[in-house]
Amino acid sequence: MTQKQLDESVEYLKKRGFETPEIGIVLGTGLGQLIDCIEDPIEAHYNHIPYFPLATVEFHTGKLIYGTIQGKKTVVMQGRFHLYEGYDFLDITYPIRVMHQLGIKKLFISNAAGAINLDFKKGDIMLIEDHINLQGGSPLAFKNVGEFGDRFVDMSEPYDVEMREKIEAIASNKNVSLQKGVYASVVGPQLETKAEYRMLKIIGADAVGMSTVPEVIVANHLRLPIVAVSVLTDECDPDNLEPVNIQEILDIAGQTEPKMIELFKELIKEL
């Protein structure tokens, strides 16, 4: 990755009309309805943006959408990238650097995850307070990282406290049940074994997924405040483990998403 590549990506998007967005949003698996809230949308498909990776998962559509949500200019990433698709950490996080260079001041991230904490249920939303990186690498581990920011990035509070407090207050006002917890990020694409679910619980995870952490690390590198939520789509009880049903996971994500959208929209309004 070079600054010249980033400049070319940003220049392409500016020519398409992506002018000074304030908010960036990354939509997770099965979470695409938010785009219906965008006023005057302009789309840029990943395969047209210079140096952008392509989304290969069939339920990730692969485009950046720019427009207005709650009066604020917003750029939404519909379709993210994962290690399990064969991408490296630089590919996965390249869009975050592009959105930052376009001008975003806050980053919202969503994902679909499995509930390790058995007090949490399918269809709950979990506000991510902290994470555990089990993906075996870092998006900052490359030779010229110093050209883009500090090599050694503080991660004592990777998720913005102020935005977390705001979203908790919004959830309380709107009677949306909001869990809070620790998200563990694994490589995938296979789901976990019973023994792996037990391990995740022991090390302090409340939910598990295959994304988010690389983007959060890069956002911290860029000093970009983040709020992140998981839509919990399955219950990972090792003593009563059912075979995975991907369609059910997508269905639950779709059913729960309106509550997440309500929280995100209200937070955008308040910022």
KEKE-3310 file (N, C-alpha, C; in steps of 0.2 Angstrom, whole numbers, plus 5000, padded with zeros to 4 digits):
npx = (5004:5003:5004:5001:4992:4981:4978:4974:4962:4954:4953:4946:4933:4930:4928:4916:4907:4908:4909:4917:4912:4905:4903:4907:4901:4902:4894:4889:4888:4873:4867:4860:4850:4851:4855:4843:4840:4847:4848:4847:4857:4873:4882:4897:4904:4914:4923:4926:4933:4949:4962:4954:4949:4939:4923:4919:4910:4895:4883:4888:4887:4896:4899:4902:4892:4887:4879:4866:4862:4851:4853:4867:4882:4886:4896:4894:4899:4894:4896:4910:4927:4936:4947:4945:4942:4953:4960:4972:4977:4980:4972:4959:4957:4959:4948:4944:4955:4953:4940:4943:4953:4944:4937:4930:4924:4920:4917:4906:4903:4896:4892:4888:4886:4891:4883:4893:4892:4880:4869:4865:4854:4848:4845:4848:4856:4873:4883:4899:4912:4926:4939:4945:4959:4960:4965:4978:4987:4991:4984:4994:5006:5017:5030:5031:5023:5025:5024:5011:5006:5008:5019:5017:5002:4991:4979:4971:4958:4949:4937:4926:4922:4913:4904:4899:4892:4882:4875:4870:4862:4852:4847:4841:4831:4823:4819:4826:4833:4850:4864:4881:4898:4912:4920:4926:4938:4939:4948:4940:4933:4926:4914:4915:4921:4914:4924:4931:4922:4921:4933:4934:4924:4931:4942:4936:4927:4912:4905:4907:4915:4920:4926:4929:4939:4951:4948:4945:4957:4965:4957:4960:4973:4972:4967:4953:4937:4927:4912:4904:4894:4887:4876:4867:4867:4866:4866:4879:4881:4890:4886:4874:4874:4869:4869:4875:4865:4866:4857:4847:4854:4856:4843:4839:4848:4843:4830:4833:4840:4833:4832:4845:4848:4839:4846:4858:4854:4849:4860:4869:4861:4863:4876)
npy = (4994:5011:5029:5035:5026:5027:5040:5040:5032:5039:5051:5046:5044:5056:5063:5056:5062:5060:5070:5076:5067:5065:5054:5037:5021:5003:4989:4974:4955:4951:4962:4975:4984:4997:5005:5009:5020:5031:5047:5054:5045:5041:5029:5018:5005:4992:4986:4996:5006:5012:5001:4995:4981:4966:4961:4944:4936:4929:4935:4948:4963:4973:4988:5006:5018:5034:5048:5056:5055:5058:5071:5072:5070:5055:5040:5024:5007:4994:4978:4970:4965:4950:4939:4926:4925:4925:4937:4949:4958:4971:4973:4971:4982:4993:5000:5008:5017:5024:5030:5038:5046:5053:5061:5057:5058:5050:5033:5020:5003:4987:4970:4953:4941:4926:4922:4919:4922:4915:4921:4930:4931:4925:4937:4948:4963:4968:4979:4983:4983:4980:4970:4954:4949:4936:4933:4931:4940:4957:4972:4982:4978:4980:4985:4999:5006:5017:5028:5031:5033:5031:5018:5010:5007:5013:5004:5004:5009:5005:5007:5021:5030:5040:5039:5026:5028:5037:5029:5019:5027:5031:5018:5015:5025:5022:5010:4998:4983:4982:4973:4972:4969:4959:4956:4943:4940:4929:4918:4910:4902:4892:4887:4887:4874:4863:4863:4874:4885:4883:4887:4901:4906:4905:4913:4925:4930:4937:4936:4930:4932:4935:4946:4964:4967:4970:4982:4990:4991:4998:5010:5015:5017:5028:5037:5038:5040:5026:5017:5001:4988:4971:4961:4948:4932:4918:4906:4900:4887:4876:4864:4861:4860:4865:4860:4872:4884:4893:4901:4903:4911:4923:4927:4930:4941:4950:4952:4958:4969:4982:4987:4990:4999:5010:5014:5018:5028:5038:5040:5046:5058:5064:5067)
npz = (5000:4996:4998:4986:4980:4988:4986:4973:4974:4982:4974:4963:4969:4974:4962:4958:4966:4980:4993:5006:5018:5034:5042:5043:5039:5042:5035:5041:5039:5032:5035:5028:5026:5030:5020:5014:5021:5016:5009:4993:4986:4980:4971:4971:4964:4970:4961:4952:4959:4960:4965:4975:4984:4980:4985:4989:4995:4994:5000:5002:4995:4989:4987:4989:4996:4995:5004:5012:5029:5042:5040:5039:5030:5024:5022:5016:5018:5009:5011:5016:5019:5022:5031:5028:5015:5008:5008:5013:5028:5024:5013:5018:5027:5019:5014:5025:5027:5015:5017:5028:5023:5014:5023:5034:5051:5061:5065:5061:5065:5061:5064:5061:5074:5085:5100:5114:5128:5137:5143:5134:5119:5103:5091:5100:5102:5104:5111:5107:5119:5120:5113:5107:5098:5088:5076:5071:5067:5061:5055:5055:5053:5043:5032:5029:5038:5046:5038:5038:5051:5069:5073:5084:5092:5104:5112:5123:5125:5113:5108:5106:5121:5123:5112:5115:5127:5123:5114:5122:5130:5120:5117:5129:5130:5119:5122:5117:5119:5124:5125:5132:5129:5126:5110:5101:5088:5075:5062:5053:5038:5044:5057:5075:5085:5099:5109:5106:5108:5121:5125:5121:5129:5142:5140:5140:5131:5125:5113:5096:5080:5063:5059:5059:5070:5063:5056:5066:5073:5063:5062:5075:5073:5064:5073:5074:5080:5086:5085:5088:5085:5088:5080:5087:5081:5083:5096:5105:5113:5120:5126:5121:5107:5091:5073:5062:5054:5040:5033:5043:5051:5043:5042:5055:5057:5048:5053:5065:5062:5060:5073:5076:5066:5070:5082:5076:5067:5076:5084:5074:5072:5084:5085)
capx = (5000:5006:5000:4999:4986:4976:4976:4970:4956:4950:4952:4940:4927:4928:4925:4909:4903:4909:4912:4918:4908:4907:4902:4908:4898:4903:4889:4891:4884:4865:4865:4861:4844:4852:4856:4837:4839:4852:4845:4852:4863:4878:4885:4903:4905:4921:4927:4927:4937:4956:4966:4950:4948:4932:4919:4918:4905:4889:4878:4890:4886:4902:4899:4902:4886:4887:4873:4864:4858:4849:4856:4874:4885:4889:4898:4892:4902:4890:4900:4916:4932:4937:4953:4943:4941:4960:4963:4977:4975:4980:4966:4953:4957:4960:4942:4944:4960:4950:4935:4947:4956:4939:4936:4925:4927:4917:4916:4901:4904:4891:4893:4884:4891:4888:4883:4896:4889:4873:4864:4863:4850:4848:4841:4850:4861:4878:4888:4906:4916:4933:4939:4951:4961:4962:4966:4984:4991:4989:4985:4999:5012:5020:5036:5031:5017:5026:5022:5003:5004:5013:5019:5014:4996:4988:4973:4968:4951:4949:4930:4925:4918:4907:4899:4896:4887:4877:4871:4867:4856:4847:4844:4837:4825:4819:4817:4829:4838:4856:4869:4887:4903:4919:4920:4932:4938:4943:4949:4935:4926:4922:4912:4919:4920:4912:4930:4933:4917:4922:4940:4932:4921:4936:4947:4933:4923:4905:4903:4913:4914:4926:4928:4928:4945:4956:4946:4945:4964:4967:4954:4964:4979:4971:4964:4946:4933:4923:4907:4903:4889:4886:4869:4869:4862:4865:4868:4885:4881:4894:4883:4868:4876:4865:4872:4874:4861:4868:4851:4844:4859:4855:4836:4839:4852:4838:4825:4836:4843:4829:4833:4852:4847:4836:4851:4863:4851:4848:4867:4871:4858:4865:4883)
capy = (5000:5017:5035:5037:5022:5030:5046:5038:5029:5045:5055:5043:5044:5063:5064:5053:5066:5059:5076:5077:5064:5066:5048:5031:5015:4997:4985:4967:4950:4951:4969:4979:4988:5004:5009:5012:5027:5036:5051:5056:5041:5040:5022:5017:4998:4991:4984:5002:5010:5010:4998:4992:4973:4964:4957:4938:4932:4930:4940:4955:4966:4976:4995:5011:5022:5041:5052:5060:5051:5062:5078:5072:5067:5048:5035:5017:5001:4988:4972:4971:4960:4945:4935:4919:4926:4925:4944:4950:4963:4978:4973:4971:4988:4998:5005:5012:5022:5028:5034:5043:5052:5057:5066:5055:5060:5045:5027:5015:4996:4982:4963:4947:4937:4921:4923:4915:4923:4912:4926:4934:4927:4926:4943:4953:4968:4969:4985:4980:4987:4978:4964:4949:4947:4929:4932:4929:4945:4964:4977:4987:4974:4981:4989:5007:5008:5023:5033:5032:5035:5028:5010:5007:5011:5012:5000:5004:5010:5005:5009:5027:5030:5045:5036:5021:5031:5040:5024:5016:5031:5030:5012:5015:5029:5019:5003:4993:4979:4982:4970:4975:4964:4958:4952:4939:4939:4923:4918:4907:4903:4887:4889:4884:4867:4864:4865:4881:4889:4883:4891:4908:4908:4905:4919:4932:4933:4937:4935:4928:4933:4934:4953:4970:4969:4973:4989:4994:4993:5004:5016:5018:5020:5034:5041:5039:5037:5020:5013:4995:4983:4965:4958:4941:4928:4911:4905:4895:4883:4869:4858:4860:4864:4863:4861:4878:4885:4900:4905:4906:4917:4929:4929:4933:4947:4954:4954:4962:4975:4988:4990:4993:5005:5015:5016:5021:5034:5042:5042:5051:5064:5067:5069)
capz = (5000:4995:4998:4979:4978:4992:4983:4967:4976:4984:4968:4959:4973:4974:4955:4958:4971:4987:4995:5014:5022:5041:5046:5039:5041:5039:5037:5042:5035:5032:5037:5022:5025:5032:5014:5012:5024:5013:5004:4987:4986:4975:4972:4968:4965:4972:4955:4948:4963:4959:4971:4980:4984:4978:4989:4986:4999:4990:5003:5002:4988:4986:4985:4993:4995:4998:5004:5018:5034:5047:5039:5039:5024:5026:5017:5019:5015:5009:5009:5019:5017:5027:5030:5025:5008:5005:5008:5018:5032:5021:5009:5023:5030:5014:5013:5031:5026:5010:5020:5033:5019:5011:5028:5040:5058:5066:5061:5064:5062:5063:5062:5064:5078:5089:5107:5119:5134:5137:5145:5128:5115:5096:5090:5104:5100:5109:5110:5109:5123:5120:5109:5108:5091:5087:5069:5070:5063:5062:5049:5055:5053:5037:5033:5029:5042:5049:5034:5039:5058:5073:5072:5091:5093:5110:5112:5130:5124:5106:5106:5109:5127:5122:5108:5118:5132:5119:5111:5128:5132:5115:5117:5135:5128:5113:5124:5113:5123:5122:5129:5131:5130:5122:5104:5099:5081:5073:5055:5049:5038:5047:5063:5080:5088:5106:5113:5104:5111:5129:5126:5120:5136:5147:5139:5142:5125:5125:5106:5092:5073:5059:5056:5063:5073:5059:5054:5073:5074:5058:5064:5081:5070:5061:5078:5071:5085:5083:5089:5085:5088:5085:5080:5089:5076:5085:5103:5105:5119:5118:5129:5117:5100:5085:5067:5060:5048:5038:5031:5049:5054:5039:5043:5061:5056:5044:5058:5071:5059:5061:5079:5075:5062:5074:5086:5072:5065:5082:5086:5069:5073:5090:5084)
cpx = (5004:5001:4997:4992:4980:4973:4972:4963:4951:4948:4946:4933:4925:4925:4918:4905:4903:4913:4912:4912:4910:4907:4903:4905:4900:4898:4891:4886:4877:4863:4865:4855:4845:4853:4849:4836:4843:4848:4850:4858:4867:4882:4892:4904:4913:4926:4929:4932:4944:4959:4961:4949:4941:4929:4918:4913:4898:4883:4882:4891:4892:4901:4899:4896:4887:4881:4872:4860:4857:4853:4864:4877:4888:4891:4897:4896:4897:4894:4907:4921:4934:4944:4951:4942:4948:4963:4968:4974:4975:4974:4960:4952:4958:4954:4942:4949:4957:4945:4938:4949:4950:4936:4932:4929:4925:4916:4911:4903:4899:4894:4888:4888:4887:4888:4887:4893:4881:4868:4861:4859:4850:4843:4843:4855:4866:4883:4895:4910:4924:4933:4945:4953:4964:4964:4973:4989:4988:4989:4990:5006:5015:5025:5036:5025:5018:5025:5014:5001:5009:5013:5016:5008:4993:4981:4970:4961:4949:4942:4928:4920:4912:4902:4895:4891:4881:4872:4867:4861:4850:4843:4839:4830:4821:4817:4820:4834:4845:4861:4876:4892:4909:4918:4927:4932:4942:4944:4943:4938:4922:4920:4916:4916:4917:4918:4932:4928:4919:4929:4938:4929:4926:4940:4943:4929:4916:4901:4909:4910:4920:4928:4929:4935:4950:4955:4946:4953:4967:4963:4957:4970:4978:4967:4957:4942:4928:4918:4905:4898:4888:4878:4870:4864:4862:4868:4873:4886:4884:4890:4876:4869:4872:4869:4870:4869:4862:4862:4847:4848:4857:4848:4836:4843:4847:4833:4827:4838:4839:4831:4840:4852:4844:4842:4856:4861:4851:4855:4870:4868:4861:4873:4884)
cpy = (5006:5023:5037:5032:5025:5036:5045:5036:5035:5050:5053:5045:5052:5065:5061:5057:5065:5065:5076:5074:5065:5059:5042:5025:5009:4992:4978:4962:4950:4957:4974:4984:4995:5008:5012:5019:5032:5040:5053:5052:5041:5033:5022:5009:4997:4990:4990:5007:5008:5007:4995:4985:4972:4960:4950:4934:4934:4934:4946:4958:4970:4983:5000:5016:5029:5044:5055:5055:5056:5069:5078:5068:5060:5044:5028:5012:4996:4982:4974:4965:4956:4941:4928:4919:4926:4932:4944:4956:4970:4978:4975:4978:4994:5003:5010:5018:5027:5033:5039:5048:5056:5062:5063:5056:5055:5039:5022:5008:4992:4975:4958:4943:4931:4923:4918:4915:4920:4916:4930:4929:4929:4932:4949:4957:4969:4975:4982:4985:4986:4972:4960:4947:4940:4927:4931:4934:4952:4968:4982:4984:4974:4986:4997:5010:5015:5029:5035:5034:5031:5021:5007:5010:5009:5009:4999:5005:5011:5008:5016:5027:5034:5042:5030:5023:5034:5034:5020:5020:5031:5024:5012:5019:5026:5011:4997:4990:4979:4979:4973:4969:4964:4953:4949:4938:4933:4923:4916:4904:4897:4889:4885:4877:4869:4866:4872:4886:4889:4888:4899:4910:4909:4911:4926:4934:4932:4935:4934:4929:4933:4941:4958:4972:4972:4981:4993:4996:4999:5010:5019:5021:5027:5039:5043:5036:5032:5019:5007:4991:4977:4963:4950:4936:4921:4911:4899:4892:4877:4863:4856:4862:4860:4864:4868:4879:4892:4904:4907:4912:4923:4931:4933:4940:4952:4956:4958:4969:4982:4991:4993:4999:5011:5018:5020:5028:5040:5045:5047:5058:5068:5070:5076)
cpz = (5000:4996:4991:4977:4982:4989:4977:4968:4978:4979:4964:4963:4973:4967:4955:4962:4978:4991:5003:5018:5030:5045:5041:5042:5038:5040:5036:5038:5037:5034:5032:5021:5027:5025:5012:5015:5021:5008:4999:4986:4980:4976:4968:4969:4966:4966:4951:4952:4962:4966:4976:4979:4981:4983:4986:4989:4995:4993:5005:4995:4985:4983:4990:4991:4999:4998:5011:5023:5040:5046:5038:5033:5027:5020:5020:5015:5015:5006:5011:5017:5023:5025:5026:5018:5004:5005:5013:5022:5029:5016:5013:5025:5025:5014:5019:5030:5020:5013:5025:5028:5015:5016:5034:5046:5063:5062:5065:5061:5065:5060:5064:5068:5082:5096:5111:5126:5134:5140:5139:5123:5108:5096:5095:5100:5105:5107:5112:5113:5123:5115:5110:5100:5091:5080:5067:5066:5065:5056:5049:5055:5046:5037:5033:5033:5045:5045:5035:5046:5062:5072:5078:5093:5100:5109:5119:5130:5117:5104:5110:5115:5126:5118:5111:5123:5128:5116:5116:5130:5127:5116:5123:5133:5123:5115:5120:5118:5121:5127:5128:5133:5125:5116:5102:5091:5079:5065:5051:5043:5042:5054:5069:5082:5095:5110:5112:5108:5119:5130:5126:5126:5141:5146:5140:5136:5127:5118:5102:5084:5069:5055:5061:5067:5069:5057:5060:5074:5069:5060:5070:5078:5067:5066:5076:5077:5082:5088:5085:5089:5084:5085:5081:5085:5078:5093:5103:5112:5118:5121:5125:5110:5094:5079:5065:5054:5046:5036:5037:5052:5050:5041:5050:5061:5053:5049:5063:5068:5060:5067:5079:5071:5066:5079:5082:5070:5070:5084:5081:5070:5079:5090:5082)
residu = (MET:THR:GLN:LYS:GLN:LEU:ASP:GLU:SER:VAL:GLU:TYR:LEU:LYS:LYS:ARG:GLY:PHE:GLU:THR:PRO:GLU:ILE:GLY:ILE:VAL:LEU:GLY:THR:GLY:LEU:GLY:GLN:LEU:ILE:ASP:CYS:ILE:GLU:ASP:PRO:ILE:GLU:ALA:HIS:TYR:ASN:HIS:ILE:PRO:TYR:PHE:PRO:LEU:ALA:THR:VAL:GLU:PHE:HIS:THR:GLY:LYS:LEU:ILE:TYR:GLY:THR:ILE:GLN:GLY:LYS:LYS:THR:VAL:VAL:MET:GLN:GLY:ARG:PHE:HIS:LEU:TYR:GLU:GLY:TYR:ASP:PHE:LEU:ASP:ILE:THR:TYR:PRO:ILE:ARG:VAL:MET:HIS:GLN:LEU:GLY:ILE:LYS:LYS:LEU:PHE:ILE:SER:ASN:ALA:ALA:GLY:ALA:ILE:ASN:LEU:ASP:PHE:LYS:LYS:GLY:ASP:ILE:MET:LEU:ILE:GLU:ASP:HIS:ILE:ASN:LEU:GLN:GLY:GLY:SER:PRO:LEU:ALA:PHE:LYS:ASN:VAL:GLY:GLU:PHE:GLY:ASP:ARG:PHE:VAL:ASP:MET:SER:GLU:PRO:TYR:ASP:VAL:GLU:MET:ARG:GLU:LYS:ILE:GLU:ALA:ILE:ALA:SER:ASN:LYS:ASN:VAL:SER:LEU:GLN:LYS:GLY:VAL:TYR:ALA:SER:VAL:VAL:GLY:PRO:GLN:LEU:GLU:THR:LYS:ALA:GLU:TYR:ARG:MET:LEU:LYS:ILE:ILE:GLY:ALA:ASP:ALA:VAL:GLY:MET:SER:THR:VAL:PRO:GLU:VAL:ILE:VAL:ALA:ASN:HIS:LEU:ARG:LEU:PRO:ILE:VAL:ALA:VAL:SER:VAL:LEU:THR:ASP:GLU:CYS:ASP:PRO:ASP:ASN:LEU:GLU:PRO:VAL:ASN:ILE:GLN:GLU:ILE:LEU:ASP:ILE:ALA:GLY:GLN:THR:GLU:PRO:LYS:MET:ILE:GLU:LEU:PHE:LYS:GLU:LEU:ILE:LYS:GLU:LEU)
# end
